[in-house]
Amino acid sequence: MKLKKRTSAIIFLVLILILFGKYDISSQTNSFNDRNNLKVPDELWNYLLSNVGHEDKILGYTYDEMNFFKFYGNEFRLKFVWDLFRDVRKLNSAGAEIGDFFLENYENPWSITDYCYKMLEVENETETRINTENFQAREISEDDFEFETPMDKENWNNMPMQIKTFIMDVIKTTLDSSDIVQNAFDKTFLAQKLGVDESALDNIDRLELYEFISEPWKISNPSASSFDSMYEIDFDALSDASYTFTSGISNALTILKDWINVNKIPESTFDMIRFISDSGNVCILGNSDQVLDEEYSIVIDLGGNDSYMGSHAVPRSFSNSIGLIIDLSGNDRYISETGIAELCSGLFGIGAIFDLKGDDEYSCGESGLASAWQGTGLLFDYEGNDKYDSNAAWSLGSAHAGVGLLMDLDGNDDYSSTQQSLGFGSSLGIGAILDVSGNDKYRAEGVWSEPFQNNTAFCMGAGFGRRADFTDRRSLAGGVGIMVEGDGDDTYWGPVYVIGCGYWWAAGFFEDRGGNDKYRCLQYSIGSAPHMAIGCAVDLVGDDRYNVDEGYTVCQYQGCGRDGCLGIFIDGEGNDQYFFRSRCAGAGDLNSIAFFWDRFGDDVYMTAQQPWAGENDKSFGGSFVYEPSGNKRDEIITVGIFLDSDGHDVYNIDPFDDIKRELKCADNKQWHHNNKPVFWGYGLDIDWFSSKNKE
């Protein structure tokens, strides 16, 4: 009876606001597709807060409350992530800002790279070195090039001046960027830890360097020095080098494309031109179809359907710390399926691919294709129906201590990975993927996890920290994983930990801005997080299907948080279909805050709780109640909120549920699953917005 009165009261409040002009329906419905307007109206938000014991308060966790969890270990905690815990509404705002910036600046990739590096402000007592050496831009001349053969020089001399000018600009940019990169690393420290003279660092095998810095994530007893190397990075230098490199290459490409639009590149009379520059070995490919399996620092292809096999677009040494491929056109193949960090990987430097045209195929092993390890990994594909595949971890826009960025600007693309890829940010890392348009498919297979009895992935906007409270106790806070999808009917398929998820002092953001999309996950996904983390997933518009096509999921997804976390899911507009198991759709657990919001549309909710689920395992605004623990956990709130704010909605018991449990949920109704002092579970379905002016 009490709940019905509250529902009547809130409907009456909306009518009063409309009648007196204080709530403008038309202004809301005409701007549904504007991401910045995807906010719960203050009046409605305050009403929600009043039902979870937080009237006139900020719903979040204070610094003091989150400091309770510090004993678990949070070395390298990012200030950006730390500040998000203060207010659950900040997650939505942060996701909107990230998505808007990426989509508004996709033609200026240097600004996106710079934006990512600005997130790497460490909150706790990390002492990174700041170098203040004056930077001097290089002057270069083609007279300095050492051509491999006289024919190479002759072919160079016969190329159009505009092409030669472009190549000279590229080489100068890589030189300038490499000079700045030198300031990012303490070579004395590295030489000492690797047991060589500093003068011999260039001779160290790159795989040996990789194995050294990746120890904390690959072996059970990593050396202390492998952790210490992360303190010796100057991110200001890495950021400046990445900005100089990306802006310089982009500007050179813009000038060249303007010339090509008027003057087509003539048919080349050569297969390749090879020479040595101060930036390392350079190879210029003609516009015939070719296979390149030799190693170069810089490769520039003028056209043709080419195959790049083996190691490409990676730093070759500390002195030549830039690896680059620029491919102007053609249906190309970039293949390194068994190599480690050998295809478009920023390992102690910058590794980058710029592919301007063609239906391309990218395939890599571990740590490839826009992967960063104490550096910057960049892959920019401008157009074409492309295929991206990784058969191992840490690829396709992933980062440990640096920035890994994959951008695809146009085409119907296919992405496939195993784990910890597709917008994956580990410690001191920002891993991001941006696909601007096209009907795209994303798939993360994951790897078997015994505790979950399922595969885990950490893909598609996943932040991940190193948990070691049960092992060497050297836990590391995670970074930020970002996935931004522009327009198109997309498909997302994954197991546990996918699509806007965070783990261990990390944050994962997922933004889909348009299209009728399909989602499949198992657990801790689509705006969910366990263990002091942030998970945020937003689908702005479209008639979407969430887990309704598979018939099998586990639990804890779409607005779920557990153990000091914030997890939110928002669907902006569309007639959507959902399938939920236990602890989904706004389910808080163990001092966490979870929020689910479907703003507008005629939606169908199906549910089938597992046979083991009890009164504590509610979806649609639930909170798991625990007995007193005798510590500060007893004072920290657990909140789950479900909100459907407009449309004619249907709530069904799914036919898979043999128990046929009764739902409290219904169209135009509100309910409490818990309303205890620190445990709050609340749901509301109400026609807050009008559908009259939807068009």
N, C-alpha and C positions, 0 to 999 in steps of 0.2 A: 504494500500500500504506500509506503514511504517513497519507494522508487518511482511509482506512477506520479505522485505529487511533484517530485523533482522534475520529471520529464515535462509535465504540464507547465511547470514554472519556467523552464528554459525556452519552450516554444512560445509562451506568452512574452518572454523577454525579447525574442527575435522580432515578433510582430510589433511590439512597441517601438523598437529601434527603427524598423522599416517605416512605420507610420509617421514618425517624427523626423525622418530624414537622417537619422544618425547611423544608418547602416545601408549603404548603397549597393543593392543587388546587381544592378547593371554594370557597375564598375568592376565588380568581382567576376561576373560571368564572361565579360568581354575580354578579360585578360587571363584566362585560365592557362594559356600556353606560355605565359611569362613566368620563368622560373623564380624571379625575385618576388612574385606575388604568391608563391606557394608557401604560405605561412598560416598557421592556425590563427584566426582572428583573436585579438586580445580578450574580447568578452567571452568567447568560447573557451579559450585557454584558461582563463581565470576560473571558469566554472569547472573545468576538469581538475584544476588544482584544489578546488574546494572539496572535491570528492576523494582526494588522496591525502588529506591532512596538510595541505600546503597552500592554503589560501593566502594571497598576498606575499608569497615567498618565491624564491628562485628554486626551481627543481633541478638539483644537481648535487655535487659533493664539494665540500669546502677543501682548502689546502690541508687543514688539520685532519679531516676524515681520510683523504687519500694518502696522507703521510703514514697512516696506520699500516698501509700495505707495503711500505718501503722495505720492510725487513725481508721481503721476498727477493729483493735485488732489482735495481733499475739503473745500472750504470749506462751512461749516454742517453738518458731520458731527454726527449726533445721538448722544448718549451711550447711549441705549437700543439703537441699532443697533450701535455700537462694542463694547459689552460682550458682545453675543451671540457674537462670534467666539471667545471664550475656550473655549467648551465646546459641542460639537454637540448635547448633550442639552438645553441651555438653550432651543433652538429649540422643541422639543416642549413644554417647560414653559411657555414664553412664549405659544405658541399656545393651550394649554389655559386659561391664565389669561385671555387676551383673550376667547376664546369664552365661557367661563363668565361673565365679568363682563357681557358684552353680553347674554347670554340671561337672566341672573338680574336684570338691571336695565332690561329693555326698557320697563317701565312707569314708569321714572324716567329719562327721556332726558337730563336735566341732568347726571346722574351719569356717563353715557357720554360726553357732550361734555367734561366735566371730566377724565375718564380719558384721553381722547385728547390734551387739551392738556398733561397731565403728561408725555406722551412727548416733548414738544418742548423737552427740556433739551439745549441744544447743548453738544457735548463740547469743541470747540476754541475758539479765542480770538475769539468773537463778543461784541461789546459791545452788548447791547440796553439801551435806556433803561428804568429803573424809576421810575415816578412814584409819589409818596407823598401826593398830594393827598387831603384828606379828602372822602369822598363824602357828599353830602346827598340823601336821598330826596326826591322831588318830592311836593307836594300839588296835586291838581287838582280842578277843579270844572266841572260841565257849563255853568256860567255863562260859562266861558272859551271855550266852543265858538262858532265863527262859522259859523252854518248858511247854506247856499247860498240857500235860499228859506224863506219863512214856513211853507210846507207841510212842509219837512224838519223844522223845529222842532216843528211840531204832531205829526207822526208819531213823532218822538222822545219827546215827552211822553206819547204814548198807548201806548208799549211797556211790557210788564210790567217791574216794578222789578228783578226778578232778571236780566233780559236787560240792562237798562241798567247794573246794577252790574257784570255781567261785562264789558261793553264798557269801562266806566271802569277796571276793574282791568287790562285789556289795555293801554289807553293809558298808564296809570301805569307799567306794567312796561316798555313800550317807551321811555318817557321816562327812567326810571332807567337802563336798559341803555344808551341812547344817550349819556347823560352819562358813563358809564364808558368807552364806546368812544372818546370824545374824547381820552382819555389814552393811547390805543394808538399814535397816529401823531404824528410830528414835522411839524406843519403848516408850520413855518418852512422846514424842509428841502424839503418838497414844493413850496411856493410858489416857492422859489428855483430848483429844478430845472425847474419848469414855466413859469418866467418870468412870474409874476403876483404881485400883492400878496396877502399872507396873507388879507386881508379878502375877496378875490375868489375864494377856493378853492371856495366853494359854487357859483360860476357856471361852474366848469370842467365841460365835457361829460364824462359818466361814461365814454364810449367812449374819450376822450382819456386819461383816467387808466388805463383798462385797457390801451390800447396801450403806454403808458409802462412799466408794471410787468411786462408780459408780453414785452417785447423779448428777454430772454435765451432764450426758448423759441420765438420766432416769426421773428426776423430774423437774418441772418448776421453783422451787425456791430452788436450792441447797445451802447448807451451805458453808460459806467461808472456813471452815476447810477442807471440802472435796477437794477444790482446793489446799489448802495449803499442803495437804499430798503429792502432786506431787513434791514439793520442797524438801521434806525430804527423797528422794531416792538417795542412792549412787549407780549409775549405774556401777561404777568400780567394786564394790563388787558383784553386780548381774552378771556382765559379767564374773568375775573370777570364781564365783561359778558355772555358767553354763558351762564354759569351763572345769573346773575340773570334773564336773559331767558327761558331754557328752563324754569327752575323756576317762575317767575312765571306764564307762560302755562299750563304744565301744571297748576298748582294751581288757577288760575281755571277751566280746563276741567273739572277734577274736580268742583268745586263746582257748575258749571253742569250737568254730566251727572247728578249726583245729583238736582238739581231737575227736570230733564227726565224722569227715570225716573218721577217722581210727577206732574208737571204738563207735559203736552205743550206744545210751542211753538204758540201759536195761529196760525191762518192770518193772515198779514200783510195789512194794507190798503194797503200801499205796495210799489212796486218797489225803490226805494232811498232812503236817507237820506244826504245829503252834508254834511260840515262840515269846517272847518279847526281843528286842535288844535295844541298845541305839538309834537306828534309828526308833524305834516304833514297832508296831506289824508286824510280818512277817508271810507270808503264802507260803509254797512250795506245789504246786499241782503236783500230779503224772501224768502219761500219759494216764489216762482214761478220758472219757468225763464227765465234771462236770459243775455245776452252782454255781457261787460264788456271794452271795449277802451280805456278811459281809464286814465291812470296815477294811482295812489294810493299813499300810504305804507302804509296799513292798509286791508285789506278783510276784513269779517266777513260771512259768508253764513249765513242762518238756515235754508236748505233749498232744494230745487229742483235740477234738472239744469242746471248752469251751465257756460258757456264763458268761460274767461279767455284773451283773445287779446292777444298782444304783451307788453309789459313789465309784470311783476308780481313782488311779493315780492323787491324789490331796494332797497338804500339809494338815496335820491334825492339826497343831498348829505352833506357832512361833518356838518352840523348835524342833519339828519334821517337818521341812519345805520342805521335799522332799517326793513326792508321786510317786510311780513307779510300772509299770507292765512290766515284761519281759516274752514274750510268745514265746517258741522255735518252735512250729509247731502246725498245726491243723487249721481247718476252724472255726474261732472263732467269737463270737458276743460280742460287747461292747455296752451296751444299758443303756441310762439314758435319756429318752425322756422328762421327766417333771422336772428333777432336774436343778438347777442353779449353774453353776461353780462347778459341782461335777463329771465330767468325763474328765480327762486329761486337767486340768486347772491349770495354774501357778498363784495362788492367794497368794500374799506375800510369794513367794517361787518358787519351781520348780515342775511341774506336767508333767510326761512323760510316754509314751508307746513305747516299742520296740517290734514289732511283726515280727518274722523272716520268717515265711512260712504260706501259706494257703490262701484260698479265704475267706476274712473276711468281716464282716459287722459292721460298726460303726454308731451309732445313738445317737444324743444328743439334749438337749434343749439349753437354753441360756448359752453362754460363756463356751463352751466345745470343746474338741478335738483340742488340740494345741491352746488354748486361754490363753492370758497373761493379768493379772491385777496386775501391780506392781510386776512382776515376769517373769518367763519363762515357756511357754507351748510348749511341744515337742511331736510330733507323728512321729515315723519312722516305715514304713512298707516296708519290704525288697522285698517281692515277693508275687504274687497272684493276682487274679482278684477280686478287692475289691469294696465295696460300702460304700460311706460316705454320711451321711445325717444329716442335722441340721434343726430343725423346728423353730429356733429362731435366734436372732442376735449374733454376736461376737463369731464365731466359725470357725473351719477349717482353722487355721493359721491366727489368729487375735490378735491384741495387743493394749492395753492402758498402757502406761508406762512400757515397757518391750519388749520382743521378743516372738512372737508366730510363730512356724515353723512346717509345715507339709511336710514330705518328703515321697514319694512313688517311689520306685526304679524300679519296673517292674510290668507288668500286664495291662490288659484292665480294666480300673476303671471307676466308675460312681460316680460323685460328685453332690450333690444337697443341696441347701441352700435357705434361705429366703433373708436375707439382712446382710450387713456389715460382710462378711465372705470371705473365699477363697482368702487369701492374702490381708488382710485388716489392714491398719495401722492408728490408731487414735493418739491422742496427746502423744508425747514421746514414740510412739510405732512403731515397725517394724513387720508387719504381712506378712508372706511369705508362699508360697506353691510351691513345686518342684515336678514334676512328670517326671521321667527320660525317660520312654519309655512306649509304649502301645497305643492302640486306645481308647482314653478316652472321656468321656462325662461330660460336666459341665453345670449345670443349676442353675440359680438364679431367684427365683420367684419374689422377691421384695415385698414391702408393698405399699399400696395406698398412693399417694401424691396428695392432692387437687390442689396445684399450677400447677403440671404437668398433671393432669388428667390421670395419669398412675402410674404404680408401679415404685418405685425407689429401687435400690439394693445396690450399692457400694460393688461390688464383683469382683473377678478375677483380682487382682492387682489394688487396690483402696486405695488412701490416703485420709484421711478425718479429717477436723478440726471442732471444735465446733463454729458455727456462732451464735453470740448473740448480734449483733449490734442493733437489734430491740427488745431485751428482757432485760436480766440483764446486758448487755454490758460487760460481762466477756468472750470475745471470746478467744479461744485457737487454736493456730496453730496445724495443723494435723501432722501426721507422714508419713511413707512410706509403701505403699502396693506393694507387689511383687508377680508376678506369672511367673514361668519359666516352660515351657513344652519342653521336649526333642524331641523325635521322635514319629511318629504315626499319623494316620488320626483321628483328633479330632473334636469334636463338642462343640461349645460355644453358649449358649442360655441365654439371659438376657434382662431386660427391660431398664430403664434409669440408667446411672452411672454403667457401667461394662467395664472390659477389658482395663486396662491401663488408668485409669482416676484419677484425683485429684480434691480436693475441699478444699478451705480455707487454704492456706499456707501449702499444703500437696503435695505429689507426688505419682503417681501410675505408675508402670512399668509392662509391659507384654511382654514376649518373647516366641515365638513358633519357634522351630528350624527345624521342618521338618514335612512332611505329607501333604496330601490333606485335608484341613480343611474347616469346615462350621461355619459361624458366623451369629448370629442374635442379634440385639440390637434395641433400640428405639431412644435414645438421649444421648448426652454427654458421648460417649463411644468410644472404640477402638482408643485410643490416643487423648483424649479430656479432657478439664478442664474448669470450670468456677471459678471465684473469687480467684485470687492470688494463682494459683496452677499449677502443672505440670502433663501432661498426655502424656505417651509415649507407643505406641504399635508397635511391630515389628514381622512380620511373615517372616522367612528367606527364605523358599523354599516350593514349592508345588503348585498344581493347586487348588486354594482356591475359595470359594464362600462366598461373603459378602452380606448378606441380600437379596439374590435373591430367596430364597425358601419360604419366609413368605408372601410376598405381602403387608406387613404393617410395616412401620417404622414411625418415627416422623421427626426429623431433627437434625442438629448439631452433626455429628459424623465423625470418621475417619479423624483426623487432624483438630481439631476445638478448638478454645480458645475464652473465653469471660471474660472481666474484669480483666486485669492484669495477663494474663495467657500465657503459652506456651503449645501448643498441637501438637504432631507430630504422623504421621502414616507412616510406611515403609513396603512395600512388596518387598522382595529381588528378587525372581525369581518364575516363573510359569505362566501358562495361566489362568488368574484369571477373575472372573466375579463380578461386583459390581452393587449395586443398591443404588442410592442416592436420598435424598429429598433435602430440602433447607439448605443452609449454611453447606455443607459437603465438604470433599475432599480438605482441605486447605482453611478454611474459618476463617478469623480473625474478631473479634467483640469487640468493646469497649476496646481499648488499649491492644490488645493481638496479638500474633504471632502464626500462624497456618501453618503447612507444611504437604503436602501429597506427597509421592514418591513411584511410582511403577517402580522398576529398570529395570526389564527384563521380557519379555513374550508378547504373543499375547492376549491382554485383551479386555474385553467387558464392556463398561460403560453404564448403563441404568440410566435414571433420570426421576423423576416426581415431579416437584415442587408443593407444595400445592397451592390451589386456592388463598389463602391470600398472597402468596409470591409476593414481588415486586422487583424493580431493586436492592434493597439493599440486597436481600436474595440469592445471587448467590453462587453456588457451583463451584468446579474446579478452585480454586484460587480466592476467593472473600473477600471483606472487607466491613463491614457495616459502612456507612458514617453517622456521627452525626453532628448536628448543634453545633456551639461553645458553651461551657459550662461556659466560663469565669474563668477557673482554669487550673491547670497544665495538666489536661487531654487533653487540646487542643494542647499540645506540644508532647505528647507521641504517638508514631506511632501505627497504626493498620495494620497488614500485613497478607495476605493470599497467599500461593504459592502452585500451583499444578504442579507436574512434573511426566511425564512418559518418561523414558529415553531410551526405546528401544522396538521394537516389532511392529507388525501390529495390530493396535488397532481400535476398533469400538465404536463410540459414538451414542447411540440411545435414542430417546425420548421414555420413557416407555409407554406401552399401557394404564396404569392407569391414565395417564395425559390427561384429556379431552381437555385441553387448547392448547396442542401441541406447546409449546413455542420453539422458535428457540434456538439452542445451538451455541455458538461461538466456542466450542471445536471441534477438528477434529484431525485425525492422521496427524503427521508431520506439525503441525501448532502451533502458539503461539497467545496469546490474553491477553488483559488487560480488567479487569472489572472495576478497578479504578486505577488511576495514579495521585492522588492528593498529596499535600505535606506531609500529615501524614496518608493518607488512600491509601493503595496499594493492589491491587488484580491482580495476574498475573498467567497465566498458560502456560505450554510448553509441547508439545508432540514432541519428536524428537528421531531419531535412533542414539543415541550417541554411544552405544556399538554395536559391530558386533555380529551377530548370527552364523557366519561361524564356529567358534571354540567352540560352546556351549558345545559340548560333551567332 
